[in-house]
Amino acid sequence: MTLVLNVPIFIAGIKWAGGWRLLVRSVYATAIMTAGIDLLAPFLPPVTGDPLIFTLFGGLLDGVGIGLVLRGEGTTGGTDIIAQLLNRRRALPSAPPSSS
């Protein structure tokens, strides 16, 4: 389902964001992420029963993974491509200027 919902966003990304290179990297990252979620979930034992700890671990791992994908000039589809489109249209800086 993740792949199907990302098709229109991928088309917009090809047209306005980064061309075919972005598409190849994004499809690869999205496919790996989707396979990882669907295939590994039944085999991973629960770490804890606390929903707060689940949320913290999930956010940490997701942030690290998406950061690595973005650093490799790819996206994981969805909002990543939309953010890149907005960044190119608005020319927003990727990091705040340092004050030192």
C-alpha positions as a Markdown table, in Angstrom:
| # | Residue | x | y | z |
|---|---|---|---|---|
| 1 | Met | 0.0 | 0.0 | 0.0 |
| 2 | Thr | 2.9 | 2.4 | 0.8 |
| 3 | Leu | 4.3 | 2.0 | -2.7 |
| 4 | Val | 0.9 | 2.6 | -4.4 |
| 5 | Leu | 0.2 | 5.8 | -2.4 |
| 6 | Asn | 3.7 | 7.1 | -3.3 |
| 7 | Val | 3.3 | 6.8 | -7.1 |
| 8 | Pro | 1.8 | 10.3 | -7.7 |
| 9 | Ile | 4.4 | 11.8 | -5.4 |
| 10 | Phe | 7.2 | 10.0 | -7.3 |
| 11 | Ile | 5.9 | 11.4 | -10.6 |
| 12 | Ala | 5.9 | 14.9 | -9.1 |
| 13 | Gly | 9.4 | 14.3 | -7.8 |
| 14 | Ile | 10.7 | 13.3 | -11.3 |
| 15 | Lys | 9.1 | 16.3 | -12.9 |
| 16 | Trp | 10.0 | 19.0 | -10.4 |
| 17 | Ala | 12.5 | 17.8 | -7.8 |
| 18 | Gly | 15.4 | 15.7 | -9.0 |
| 19 | Gly | 14.7 | 13.7 | -12.1 |
| 20 | Trp | 15.4 | 10.0 | -12.6 |
| 21 | Arg | 18.3 | 9.8 | -10.2 |
| 22 | Leu | 16.0 | 10.9 | -7.3 |
| 23 | Leu | 13.4 | 8.4 | -8.5 |
| 24 | Val | 15.8 | 5.4 | -8.5 |
| 25 | Arg | 17.1 | 6.2 | -5.1 |
| 26 | Ser | 13.7 | 6.9 | -3.7 |
| 27 | Val | 12.1 | 3.7 | -5.1 |
| 28 | Tyr | 15.0 | 1.7 | -3.7 |
| 29 | Ala | 14.7 | 3.3 | -0.2 |
| 30 | Thr | 10.9 | 3.0 | -0.2 |
| 31 | Ala | 11.0 | -0.7 | -1.2 |
| 32 | Ile | 13.6 | -1.5 | 1.4 |
| 33 | Met | 11.7 | 0.3 | 4.1 |
| 34 | Thr | 8.4 | -1.4 | 3.1 |
| 35 | Ala | 10.0 | -4.8 | 3.0 |
| 36 | Gly | 11.7 | -4.2 | 6.3 |
| 37 | Ile | 8.5 | -3.2 | 8.0 |
| 38 | Asp | 6.4 | -6.0 | 6.6 |
| 39 | Leu | 8.9 | -8.9 | 6.6 |
| 40 | Leu | 10.7 | -8.3 | 9.9 |
| 41 | Ala | 7.8 | -7.3 | 12.2 |
| 42 | Pro | 6.5 | -10.9 | 12.9 |
| 43 | Phe | 10.0 | -12.0 | 13.9 |
| 44 | Leu | 11.1 | -9.2 | 16.2 |
| 45 | Pro | 10.2 | -9.8 | 19.8 |
| 46 | Pro | 8.7 | -6.9 | 21.8 |
| 47 | Val | 11.4 | -5.0 | 23.7 |
| 48 | Thr | 9.0 | -3.7 | 26.4 |
| 49 | Gly | 5.3 | -3.3 | 27.0 |
| 50 | Asp | 5.5 | 0.4 | 27.6 |
| 51 | Pro | 4.0 | 2.4 | 24.7 |
| 52 | Leu | 6.2 | 5.4 | 25.5 |
| 53 | Ile | 9.4 | 3.4 | 25.1 |
| 54 | Phe | 8.1 | 1.9 | 21.8 |
| 55 | Thr | 7.5 | 5.5 | 20.6 |
| 56 | Leu | 10.9 | 6.7 | 21.6 |
| 57 | Phe | 12.7 | 3.7 | 20.0 |
| 58 | Gly | 10.6 | 4.0 | 16.9 |
| 59 | Gly | 11.2 | 7.7 | 16.5 |
| 60 | Leu | 15.0 | 7.3 | 17.1 |
| 61 | Leu | 15.4 | 4.5 | 14.6 |
| 62 | Asp | 13.1 | 6.2 | 12.0 |
| 63 | Gly | 15.0 | 9.5 | 12.3 |
| 64 | Val | 18.4 | 7.8 | 11.9 |
| 65 | Gly | 17.2 | 5.8 | 8.9 |
| 66 | Ile | 15.6 | 8.8 | 7.1 |
| 67 | Gly | 18.6 | 10.9 | 7.9 |
| 68 | Leu | 20.9 | 8.4 | 6.2 |
| 69 | Val | 18.6 | 8.2 | 3.1 |
| 70 | Leu | 18.5 | 12.0 | 2.8 |
| 71 | Arg | 22.2 | 12.3 | 3.2 |
| 72 | Gly | 22.6 | 9.9 | 0.3 |
| 73 | Glu | 20.5 | 12.3 | -1.8 |
| 74 | Gly | 17.4 | 10.0 | -1.8 |
| 75 | Thr | 14.0 | 10.1 | -0.2 |
| 76 | Thr | 11.7 | 7.6 | 1.4 |
| 77 | Gly | 8.8 | 8.9 | -0.6 |
| 78 | Gly | 5.8 | 10.7 | 0.7 |
| 79 | Thr | 6.6 | 13.8 | 2.7 |
| 80 | Asp | 10.3 | 13.6 | 1.9 |
| 81 | Ile | 9.7 | 14.3 | -1.7 |
| 82 | Ile | 7.2 | 17.0 | -0.8 |
| 83 | Ala | 9.8 | 18.7 | 1.5 |
| 84 | Gln | 12.3 | 18.6 | -1.3 |
| 85 | Leu | 9.8 | 20.2 | -3.7 |
| 86 | Leu | 9.1 | 22.9 | -1.2 |
| 87 | Asn | 12.8 | 23.5 | -0.6 |
| 88 | Arg | 13.5 | 23.9 | -4.3 |
| 89 | Arg | 10.5 | 26.2 | -4.8 |
| 90 | Arg | 11.1 | 28.4 | -1.7 |
| 91 | Ala | 14.9 | 28.1 | -1.6 |
| 92 | Leu | 14.9 | 27.5 | 2.2 |
| 93 | Pro | 18.2 | 26.9 | 3.8 |
| 94 | Ser | 18.9 | 23.3 | 4.8 |
| 95 | Ala | 20.5 | 24.4 | 8.2 |
| 96 | Pro | 20.3 | 27.6 | 10.2 |
| 97 | Pro | 23.4 | 29.8 | 9.9 |
| 98 | Ser | 25.9 | 29.3 | 12.7 |
| 99 | Ser | 26.3 | 32.1 | 15.2 |
| 100 | Ser | 30.0 | 31.5 | 15.8 |
